[in-house]
Amino acid sequence: MGTIAKNKREVKLYYNSNNSLGQQAFAYVQATNKDVLAIDISKTKVTGTQWTELAKNLDLAVADLVDKKHPNFKEAYGSEPVNLKETDWIKVLQSEPTCLKGPVLINGSRHYLIKTPSEVSKYLPSETH
């Protein structure tokens, strides 16, 4: 059993409110008819275990959650391919939340790495009342 609770009536969004993709994805999530738990990683520390679980459920490595083209990442690590241990990639996400590649949406037991804000609507029922 993982550390991130799953509930078919709840949607979780791990996002960074300091970038437009995160802000817009959050707005889309607010339109759902499910309960929403939004985790703003710029304000809430996500544990290493949670990052590992998110990556695993996305069928990715933790390194794949990091935007290696982001200016903050390039400033710290350069432009050459970077070979870090999983614990180091977790530290990158924890210390530099702007480097998250995109919001992570959890709808029930399904996980999605969001690349465009409108993509959120594909994975969520919209409010119909």
OpenMM code with the backbone's topology and positions (N, CA, C; nanometers):
from openmm import Vec3, app, unit

residues = "MET GLY THR ILE ALA LYS ASN LYS ARG GLU VAL LYS LEU TYR TYR ASN SER ASN ASN SER LEU GLY GLN GLN ALA PHE ALA TYR VAL GLN ALA THR ASN LYS ASP VAL LEU ALA ILE ASP ILE SER LYS THR LYS VAL THR GLY THR GLN TRP THR GLU LEU ALA LYS ASN LEU ASP LEU ALA VAL ALA ASP LEU VAL ASP LYS LYS HIS PRO ASN PHE LYS GLU ALA TYR GLY SER GLU PRO VAL ASN LEU LYS GLU THR ASP TRP ILE LYS VAL LEU GLN SER GLU PRO THR CYS LEU LYS GLY PRO VAL LEU ILE ASN GLY SER ARG HIS TYR LEU ILE LYS THR PRO SER GLU VAL SER LYS TYR LEU PRO SER GLU THR HIS".split()
positions = [
    Vec3(0.0837, -0.1187, 0.0000),
    Vec3(0.0000, 0.0000, 0.0000),
    Vec3(0.0878, 0.1244, 0.0000),
    Vec3(0.0487, 0.2223, -0.0817),
    Vec3(0.1270, 0.3437, -0.0937),
    Vec3(0.0957, 0.4438, 0.0157),
    Vec3(0.1728, 0.5497, 0.0172),
    Vec3(0.1526, 0.6545, 0.1176),
    Vec3(0.0506, 0.7578, 0.0726),
    Vec3(0.0191, 0.7601, -0.0576),
    Vec3(-0.0783, 0.8555, -0.1090),
    Vec3(-0.2133, 0.7858, -0.1163),
    Vec3(-0.3065, 0.8324, -0.0348),
    Vec3(-0.4398, 0.7718, -0.0306),
    Vec3(-0.5132, 0.7993, -0.1615),
    Vec3(-0.5862, 0.6984, -0.2067),
    Vec3(-0.6646, 0.7120, -0.3291),
    Vec3(-0.8114, 0.6988, -0.2947),
    Vec3(-0.8916, 0.7852, -0.3539),
    Vec3(-1.0345, 0.7880, -0.3282),
    Vec3(-1.1035, 0.8164, -0.4606),
    Vec3(-1.1952, 0.7282, -0.5016),
    Vec3(-1.2583, 0.7459, -0.6325),
    Vec3(-1.3460, 0.8708, -0.6401),
    Vec3(-1.3794, 0.9295, -0.5251),
    Vec3(-1.4598, 1.0519, -0.5251),
    Vec3(-1.3747, 1.1775, -0.5123),
    Vec3(-1.2433, 1.1595, -0.5081),
    Vec3(-1.1542, 1.2738, -0.4880),
    Vec3(-1.0494, 1.2800, -0.5987),
    Vec3(-1.0166, 1.3999, -0.6372),
    Vec3(-0.9106, 1.4258, -0.7329),
    Vec3(-0.7973, 1.4942, -0.6578),
    Vec3(-0.6744, 1.4493, -0.6839),
    Vec3(-0.5569, 1.5146, -0.6249),
    Vec3(-0.4770, 1.5782, -0.7373),
    Vec3(-0.4219, 1.6939, -0.7090),
    Vec3(-0.3364, 1.7619, -0.8046),
    Vec3(-0.2105, 1.8075, -0.7320),
    Vec3(-0.0972, 1.7560, -0.7750),
    Vec3(0.0325, 1.8040, -0.7285),
    Vec3(0.0779, 1.9046, -0.8331),
    Vec3(0.0920, 2.0305, -0.7935),
    Vec3(0.1210, 2.1355, -0.8898),
    Vec3(0.2029, 2.2457, -0.8247),
    Vec3(0.2561, 2.3335, -0.9088),
    Vec3(0.3307, 2.4491, -0.8610),
    Vec3(0.2503, 2.5735, -0.8973),
    Vec3(0.2044, 2.6459, -0.7974),
    Vec3(0.1224, 2.7648, -0.8214),
    Vec3(0.2031, 2.8820, -0.8750),
    Vec3(0.3342, 2.8673, -0.8811),
    Vec3(0.4188, 2.9760, -0.9290),
    Vec3(0.4432, 2.9712, -1.0792),
    Vec3(0.3774, 2.8797, -1.1507),
    Vec3(0.3894, 2.8828, -1.2963),
    Vec3(0.2515, 2.8726, -1.3605),
    Vec3(0.2422, 2.9182, -1.4841),
    Vec3(0.1117, 2.9265, -1.5488),
    Vec3(0.0498, 2.7895, -1.5733),
    Vec3(0.1290, 2.6879, -1.6049),
    Vec3(0.0739, 2.5539, -1.6254),
    Vec3(0.0080, 2.5035, -1.4978),
    Vec3(0.0738, 2.5223, -1.3852),
    Vec3(0.0164, 2.4806, -1.2574),
    Vec3(-0.1098, 2.5581, -1.2241),
    Vec3(-0.1082, 2.6883, -1.2435),
    Vec3(-0.2251, 2.7717, -1.2143),
    Vec3(-0.3442, 2.7321, -1.3008),
    Vec3(-0.3199, 2.7105, -1.4297),
    Vec3(-0.4288, 2.6761, -1.5206),
    Vec3(-0.4811, 2.5346, -1.4947),
    Vec3(-0.3909, 2.4409, -1.4649),
    Vec3(-0.4352, 2.3044, -1.4330),
    Vec3(-0.5220, 2.3071, -1.3074),
    Vec3(-0.4832, 2.3869, -1.2096),
    Vec3(-0.5620, 2.4003, -1.0868),
    Vec3(-0.7019, 2.4534, -1.1184),
    Vec3(-0.7105, 2.5503, -1.2081),
    Vec3(-0.8411, 2.6063, -1.2464),
    Vec3(-0.9288, 2.4989, -1.3107),
    Vec3(-0.8725, 2.4165, -1.3961),
    Vec3(-0.9487, 2.3080, -1.4582),
    Vec3(-0.9978, 2.2082, -1.3536),
    Vec3(-0.9137, 2.1770, -1.2578),
    Vec3(-0.9500, 2.0812, -1.1528),
    Vec3(-1.0662, 2.1342, -1.0695),
    Vec3(-1.0696, 2.2651, -1.0493),
    Vec3(-1.1767, 2.3254, -0.9702),
    Vec3(-1.3146, 2.3061, -1.0351),
    Vec3(-1.3191, 2.2794, -1.1656),
    Vec3(-1.4460, 2.2633, -1.2373),
    Vec3(-1.5036, 2.1220, -1.2266),
    Vec3(-1.4358, 2.0323, -1.1594),
    Vec3(-1.4846, 1.8951, -1.1490),
    Vec3(-1.5949, 1.8832, -1.0447),
    Vec3(-1.6741, 1.7777, -1.0560),
    Vec3(-1.7786, 1.7554, -0.9560),
    Vec3(-1.7310, 1.6627, -0.8445),
    Vec3(-1.6002, 1.6402, -0.8380),
    Vec3(-1.5412, 1.5591, -0.7309),
    Vec3(-1.4766, 1.6509, -0.6269),
    Vec3(-1.4518, 1.5951, -0.5096),
    Vec3(-1.3741, 1.6690, -0.4107),
    Vec3(-1.2328, 1.6856, -0.4645),
    Vec3(-1.1705, 1.7980, -0.4326),
    Vec3(-1.0372, 1.8271, -0.4837),
    Vec3(-0.9408, 1.8462, -0.3671),
    Vec3(-0.8271, 1.7784, -0.3750),
    Vec3(-0.7168, 1.8018, -0.2829),
    Vec3(-0.6006, 1.8501, -0.3677),
    Vec3(-0.5695, 1.9782, -0.3572),
    Vec3(-0.4615, 2.0375, -0.4353),
    Vec3(-0.3396, 2.0525, -0.3457),
    Vec3(-0.2280, 1.9978, -0.3906),
    Vec3(-0.1023, 2.0070, -0.3164),
    Vec3(-0.0097, 2.0984, -0.3947),
    Vec3(0.0071, 2.2202, -0.3452),
    Vec3(0.0936, 2.3183, -0.4093),
    Vec3(0.2356, 2.2922, -0.3607),
    Vec3(0.3183, 2.2361, -0.4489),
    Vec3(0.4527, 2.1948, -0.4075),
    Vec3(0.5447, 2.3128, -0.3798),
    Vec3(0.5015, 2.4347, -0.4150),
    Vec3(0.5821, 2.5512, -0.3803),
    Vec3(0.5610, 2.5905, -0.2339),
    Vec3(0.4540, 2.5346, -0.1724),
    Vec3(0.4225, 2.5672, -0.0328),
    Vec3(0.4226, 2.4453, 0.0588),
    Vec3(0.4063, 2.3274, 0.0025),
    Vec3(0.3964, 2.2045, 0.0802),
    Vec3(0.5081, 2.1100, 0.0383),
    Vec3(0.5852, 2.0640, 0.1350),
    Vec3(0.6934, 1.9716, 0.1025),
    Vec3(0.6358, 1.8328, 0.0757),
    Vec3(0.6699, 1.7782, -0.0397),
    Vec3(0.6320, 1.6427, -0.0764),
    Vec3(0.7486, 1.5531, -0.0365),
    Vec3(0.7197, 1.4436, 0.0317),
    Vec3(0.8266, 1.3557, 0.0798),
    Vec3(0.8902, 1.2790, -0.0359),
    Vec3(1.0075, 1.2282, -0.0105),
    Vec3(1.0752, 1.1455, -0.1089),
    Vec3(0.9942, 1.0219, -0.1437),
    Vec3(0.9315, 0.9629, -0.0426),
    Vec3(0.8478, 0.8450, -0.0655),
    Vec3(0.7309, 0.8798, -0.1570),
    Vec3(0.6715, 0.9968, -0.1369),
    Vec3(0.5600, 1.0382, -0.2218),
    Vec3(0.6061, 1.0632, -0.3658),
    Vec3(0.7211, 1.1286, -0.3842),
    Vec3(0.7727, 1.1500, -0.5197),
    Vec3(0.7987, 1.0161, -0.5882),
    Vec3(0.8561, 0.9235, -0.5150),
    Vec3(0.8833, 0.7905, -0.5709),
    Vec3(0.7540, 0.7214, -0.6109),
    Vec3(0.6536, 0.7301, -0.5247),
    Vec3(0.5243, 0.6675, -0.5534),
    Vec3(0.4565, 0.7328, -0.6739),
    Vec3(0.4604, 0.8648, -0.6821),
    Vec3(0.4022, 0.9344, -0.7965),
    Vec3(0.4687, 0.8881, -0.9264),
    Vec3(0.6010, 0.8861, -0.9267),
    Vec3(0.6735, 0.8439, -1.0464),
    Vec3(0.6389, 0.7002, -1.0842),
    Vec3(0.6365, 0.6127, -0.9855),
    Vec3(0.6054, 0.4712, -1.0116),
    Vec3(0.4661, 0.4571, -1.0723),
    Vec3(0.3683, 0.5288, -1.0177),
    Vec3(0.2314, 0.5201, -1.0684),
    Vec3(0.2150, 0.5846, -1.2061),
    Vec3(0.3082, 0.6691, -1.2434),
    Vec3(0.3096, 0.7269, -1.3782),
    Vec3(0.3924, 0.6405, -1.4734),
    Vec3(0.4520, 0.5355, -1.4196),
    Vec3(0.5415, 0.4463, -1.4944),
    Vec3(0.6628, 0.5233, -1.5465),
    Vec3(0.7158, 0.6084, -1.4587),
    Vec3(0.8321, 0.6898, -1.4899),
    Vec3(0.9363, 0.6760, -1.3797),
    Vec3(1.0573, 0.7180, -1.4097),
    Vec3(1.1592, 0.7345, -1.3065),
    Vec3(1.1399, 0.8735, -1.2460),
    Vec3(1.1846, 0.8933, -1.1236),
    Vec3(1.1735, 1.0254, -1.0603),
    Vec3(1.2416, 1.1301, -1.1485),
    Vec3(1.3524, 1.0943, -1.2116),
    Vec3(1.4235, 1.1876, -1.2992),
    Vec3(1.3347, 1.2381, -1.4120),
    Vec3(1.2387, 1.1568, -1.4554),
    Vec3(1.1491, 1.1963, -1.5639),
    Vec3(1.0467, 1.3004, -1.5217),
    Vec3(1.0337, 1.3250, -1.3920),
    Vec3(0.9445, 1.4296, -1.3426),
    Vec3(1.0113, 1.5670, -1.3450),
    Vec3(1.1418, 1.5678, -1.3660),
    Vec3(1.2194, 1.6921, -1.3630),
    Vec3(1.2332, 1.7482, -1.5039),
    Vec3(1.2024, 1.8777, -1.5172),
    Vec3(1.2216, 1.9483, -1.6438),
    Vec3(1.3678, 1.9891, -1.6524),
    Vec3(1.4441, 1.9092, -1.7241),
    Vec3(1.5889, 1.9323, -1.7333),
    Vec3(1.6230, 2.0515, -1.8222),
    Vec3(1.5225, 2.1066, -1.8919),
    Vec3(1.5438, 2.2252, -1.9751),
    Vec3(1.5086, 2.3536, -1.9010),
    Vec3(1.4550, 2.3399, -1.7807),
    Vec3(1.4172, 2.4584, -1.7032),
    Vec3(1.5426, 2.5393, -1.6694),
    Vec3(1.5362, 2.6720, -1.6798),
    Vec3(1.6541, 2.7553, -1.6511),
    Vec3(1.7145, 2.7303, -1.5121),
    Vec3(1.6322, 2.7096, -1.4104),
    Vec3(1.6857, 2.6866, -1.2759),
    Vec3(1.7636, 2.5550, -1.2693),
    Vec3(1.7157, 2.4537, -1.3410),
    Vec3(1.7877, 2.3263, -1.3435),
    Vec3(1.9191, 2.3430, -1.4191),
    Vec3(1.9133, 2.4086, -1.5345),
    Vec3(2.0347, 2.4273, -1.6146),
    Vec3(2.1387, 2.5106, -1.5409),
    Vec3(2.0911, 2.6081, -1.4647),
    Vec3(2.1841, 2.6918, -1.3890),
    Vec3(2.2574, 2.6091, -1.2841),
    Vec3(2.1857, 2.5195, -1.2193),
    Vec3(2.2458, 2.4388, -1.1138),
    Vec3(2.3273, 2.3207, -1.1675),
    Vec3(2.2830, 2.2614, -1.2797),
    Vec3(2.3437, 2.1364, -1.3249),
    Vec3(2.4046, 2.1432, -1.4647),
    Vec3(2.3887, 2.2544, -1.5349),
    Vec3(2.4445, 2.2672, -1.6687),
    Vec3(2.3535, 2.2066, -1.7742),
    Vec3(2.4006, 2.2124, -1.8980),
    Vec3(2.3201, 2.1664, -2.0114),
    Vec3(2.3503, 2.0232, -2.0524),
    Vec3(2.4603, 1.9707, -2.0057),
    Vec3(2.4980, 1.8331, -2.0410),
    Vec3(2.4052, 1.7349, -1.9706),
    Vec3(2.3904, 1.6145, -2.0248),
    Vec3(2.3086, 1.5136, -1.9551),
    Vec3(2.3597, 1.4927, -1.8114),
    Vec3(2.2666, 1.4882, -1.7195),
    Vec3(2.2995, 1.4780, -1.5776),
    Vec3(2.2649, 1.3380, -1.5290),
    Vec3(2.3571, 1.2757, -1.4588),
    Vec3(2.3361, 1.1411, -1.4055),
    Vec3(2.3345, 1.1500, -1.2530),
    Vec3(2.2138, 1.1509, -1.1956),
    Vec3(2.1988, 1.1594, -1.0513),
    Vec3(2.1319, 1.0329, -0.9983),
    Vec3(2.1508, 1.0074, -0.8706),
    Vec3(2.0785, 0.8977, -0.8046),
    Vec3(1.9346, 0.9421, -0.7807),
    Vec3(1.8447, 0.8447, -0.7597),
    Vec3(1.7042, 0.8782, -0.7369),
    Vec3(1.6878, 0.9753, -0.6204),
    Vec3(1.7619, 0.9556, -0.5140),
    Vec3(1.7507, 1.0449, -0.3978),
    Vec3(1.7902, 1.1882, -0.4344),
    Vec3(1.8851, 1.2016, -0.5272),
    Vec3(1.9260, 1.3356, -0.5703),
    Vec3(1.8191, 1.4013, -0.6575),
    Vec3(1.7523, 1.3224, -0.7421),
    Vec3(1.6423, 1.3775, -0.8223),
    Vec3(1.5296, 1.4236, -0.7307),
    Vec3(1.5031, 1.3475, -0.6258),
    Vec3(1.4012, 1.3873, -0.5279),
    Vec3(1.4404, 1.5207, -0.4647),
    Vec3(1.5673, 1.5355, -0.4306),
    Vec3(1.6140, 1.6609, -0.3708),
    Vec3(1.5966, 1.7781, -0.4669),
    Vec3(1.6169, 1.7531, -0.5971),
    Vec3(1.5953, 1.8583, -0.6967),
    Vec3(1.4493, 1.9047, -0.6904),
    Vec3(1.3557, 1.8091, -0.6897),
    Vec3(1.2136, 1.8450, -0.6851),
    Vec3(1.1766, 1.9149, -0.5548),
    Vec3(1.2365, 1.8730, -0.4455),
    Vec3(1.2044, 1.9332, -0.3162),
    Vec3(1.2641, 2.0729, -0.3023),
    Vec3(1.3837, 2.0926, -0.3543),
    Vec3(1.4490, 2.2228, -0.3364),
    Vec3(1.4147, 2.3208, -0.4480),
    Vec3(1.3740, 2.2702, -0.5624),
    Vec3(1.3446, 2.3552, -0.6775),
    Vec3(1.2128, 2.3115, -0.7420),
    Vec3(1.0987, 2.3401, -0.6753),
    Vec3(0.9694, 2.2937, -0.7270),
    Vec3(0.9351, 2.3468, -0.8660),
    Vec3(1.0003, 2.4551, -0.9071),
    Vec3(0.9751, 2.5066, -1.0420),
    Vec3(1.0231, 2.4095, -1.1490),
    Vec3(1.1053, 2.3138, -1.1114),
    Vec3(1.1599, 2.2185, -1.2084),
    Vec3(1.0693, 2.0970, -1.2301),
    Vec3(0.9545, 2.0922, -1.1655),
    Vec3(0.8595, 1.9841, -1.1926),
    Vec3(0.8129, 1.9976, -1.3364),
    Vec3(0.8212, 1.8903, -1.4125),
    Vec3(0.7889, 1.8934, -1.5555),
    Vec3(0.6454, 1.9370, -1.5814),
    Vec3(0.5536, 1.8952, -1.4962),
    Vec3(0.4138, 1.9337, -1.5111),
    Vec3(0.3354, 1.8844, -1.3917),
    Vec3(0.2153, 1.9374, -1.3711),
    Vec3(0.1331, 1.8912, -1.2597),
    Vec3(0.1041, 1.7416, -1.2716),
    Vec3(0.0883, 1.6779, -1.1567),
    Vec3(0.0500, 1.5369, -1.1537),
    Vec3(-0.0935, 1.5304, -1.1028),
    Vec3(-0.1804, 1.4736, -1.1850),
    Vec3(-0.3216, 1.4599, -1.1535),
    Vec3(-0.3490, 1.3154, -1.1142),
    Vec3(-0.4187, 1.2975, -1.0024),
    Vec3(-0.4610, 1.1645, -0.9602),
    Vec3(-0.6129, 1.1657, -0.9549),
    Vec3(-0.6723, 1.0809, -1.0364),
    Vec3(-0.8179, 1.0668, -1.0387),
    Vec3(-0.8469, 0.9209, -1.0046),
    Vec3(-0.8937, 0.8972, -0.8822),
    Vec3(-0.9107, 0.7599, -0.8355),
    Vec3(-0.7742, 0.6939, -0.8244),
    Vec3(-0.7510, 0.5879, -0.9003),
    Vec3(-0.6213, 0.5211, -0.8968),
    Vec3(-0.5372, 0.5536, -1.0198),
    Vec3(-0.5867, 0.6394, -1.1074),
    Vec3(-0.5143, 0.6745, -1.2293),
    Vec3(-0.4332, 0.8017, -1.2092),
    Vec3(-0.3112, 0.7967, -1.2614),
    Vec3(-0.2185, 0.9089, -1.2492),
    Vec3(-0.1853, 0.9629, -1.3877),
    Vec3(-0.1736, 1.0960, -1.3967),
    Vec3(-0.1435, 1.1600, -1.5245),
    Vec3(-0.0428, 1.2719, -1.5022),
    Vec3(0.0582, 1.2781, -1.5880),
    Vec3(0.1500, 1.3915, -1.5890),
    Vec3(0.0953, 1.4895, -1.6920),
    Vec3(0.0554, 1.6063, -1.6471),
    Vec3(-0.0126, 1.7042, -1.7311),
    Vec3(0.0902, 1.7902, -1.8051),
    Vec3(0.0747, 1.7972, -1.9373),
    Vec3(0.1664, 1.8765, -2.0190),
    Vec3(0.1040, 2.0069, -2.0671),
    Vec3(-0.0306, 2.0066, -2.0814),
    Vec3(-0.1020, 2.1285, -2.1198),
    Vec3(-0.2249, 2.1408, -2.0291),
    Vec3(-0.2661, 2.2612, -1.9942),
    Vec3(-0.3795, 2.2781, -1.9030),
    Vec3(-0.5072, 2.2098, -1.9510),
    Vec3(-0.5367, 2.2190, -2.0799),
    Vec3(-0.6608, 2.1611, -2.1307),
    Vec3(-0.6616, 2.0089, -2.1208),
    Vec3(-0.5469, 1.9491, -2.1086),
    Vec3(-0.5362, 1.8039, -2.0941),
    Vec3(-0.6109, 1.7549, -1.9694),
    Vec3(-0.6185, 1.8399, -1.8678),
    Vec3(-0.6863, 1.8039, -1.7436),
    Vec3(-0.8310, 1.7640, -1.7714),
    Vec3(-0.8975, 1.8376, -1.8597),
    Vec3(-1.0392, 1.8105, -1.8854),
    Vec3(-1.0623, 1.6730, -1.9473),
    Vec3(-0.9617, 1.6157, -2.0127),
    Vec3(-0.9761, 1.4813, -2.0692),
    Vec3(-0.9878, 1.3753, -1.9604),
    Vec3(-0.9307, 1.4039, -1.8449),
    Vec3(-0.9228, 1.3045, -1.7384),
    Vec3(-1.0239, 1.3250, -1.6264),
    Vec3(-1.1029, 1.4316, -1.6349),
    Vec3(-1.1977, 1.4624, -1.5285),
    Vec3(-1.3375, 1.4852, -1.5829),
    Vec3(-1.4392, 1.4410, -1.5073),
    Vec3(-1.5757, 1.4778, -1.5469),
    Vec3(-1.5968, 1.6247, -1.5141),
    Vec3(-1.6655, 1.6959, -1.6002),
    Vec3(-1.6885, 1.8385, -1.5716),
    Vec3(-1.8169, 1.8550, -1.4914),
    Vec3(-1.8316, 1.9694, -1.4314),
    Vec3(-1.9504, 2.0017, -1.3516),
    Vec3(-2.0693, 2.0127, -1.4461),
    Vec3(-2.1766, 1.9396, -1.4152),
    Vec3(-2.2918, 1.9394, -1.5049),
    Vec3(-2.4151, 2.0020, -1.4428),
    Vec3(-2.4094, 2.0497, -1.3202),
    Vec3(-2.5288, 2.1095, -1.2588),
    Vec3(-2.5393, 2.2538, -1.3026),
] * unit.nanometer
topology = app.Topology()
chain = topology.addChain("A")
for resn in residues:
    res = topology.addResidue(resn, chain)
    for name in ("N", "CA", "C"):
        topology.addAtom(name, app.Element.getBySymbol(name[0]), res)
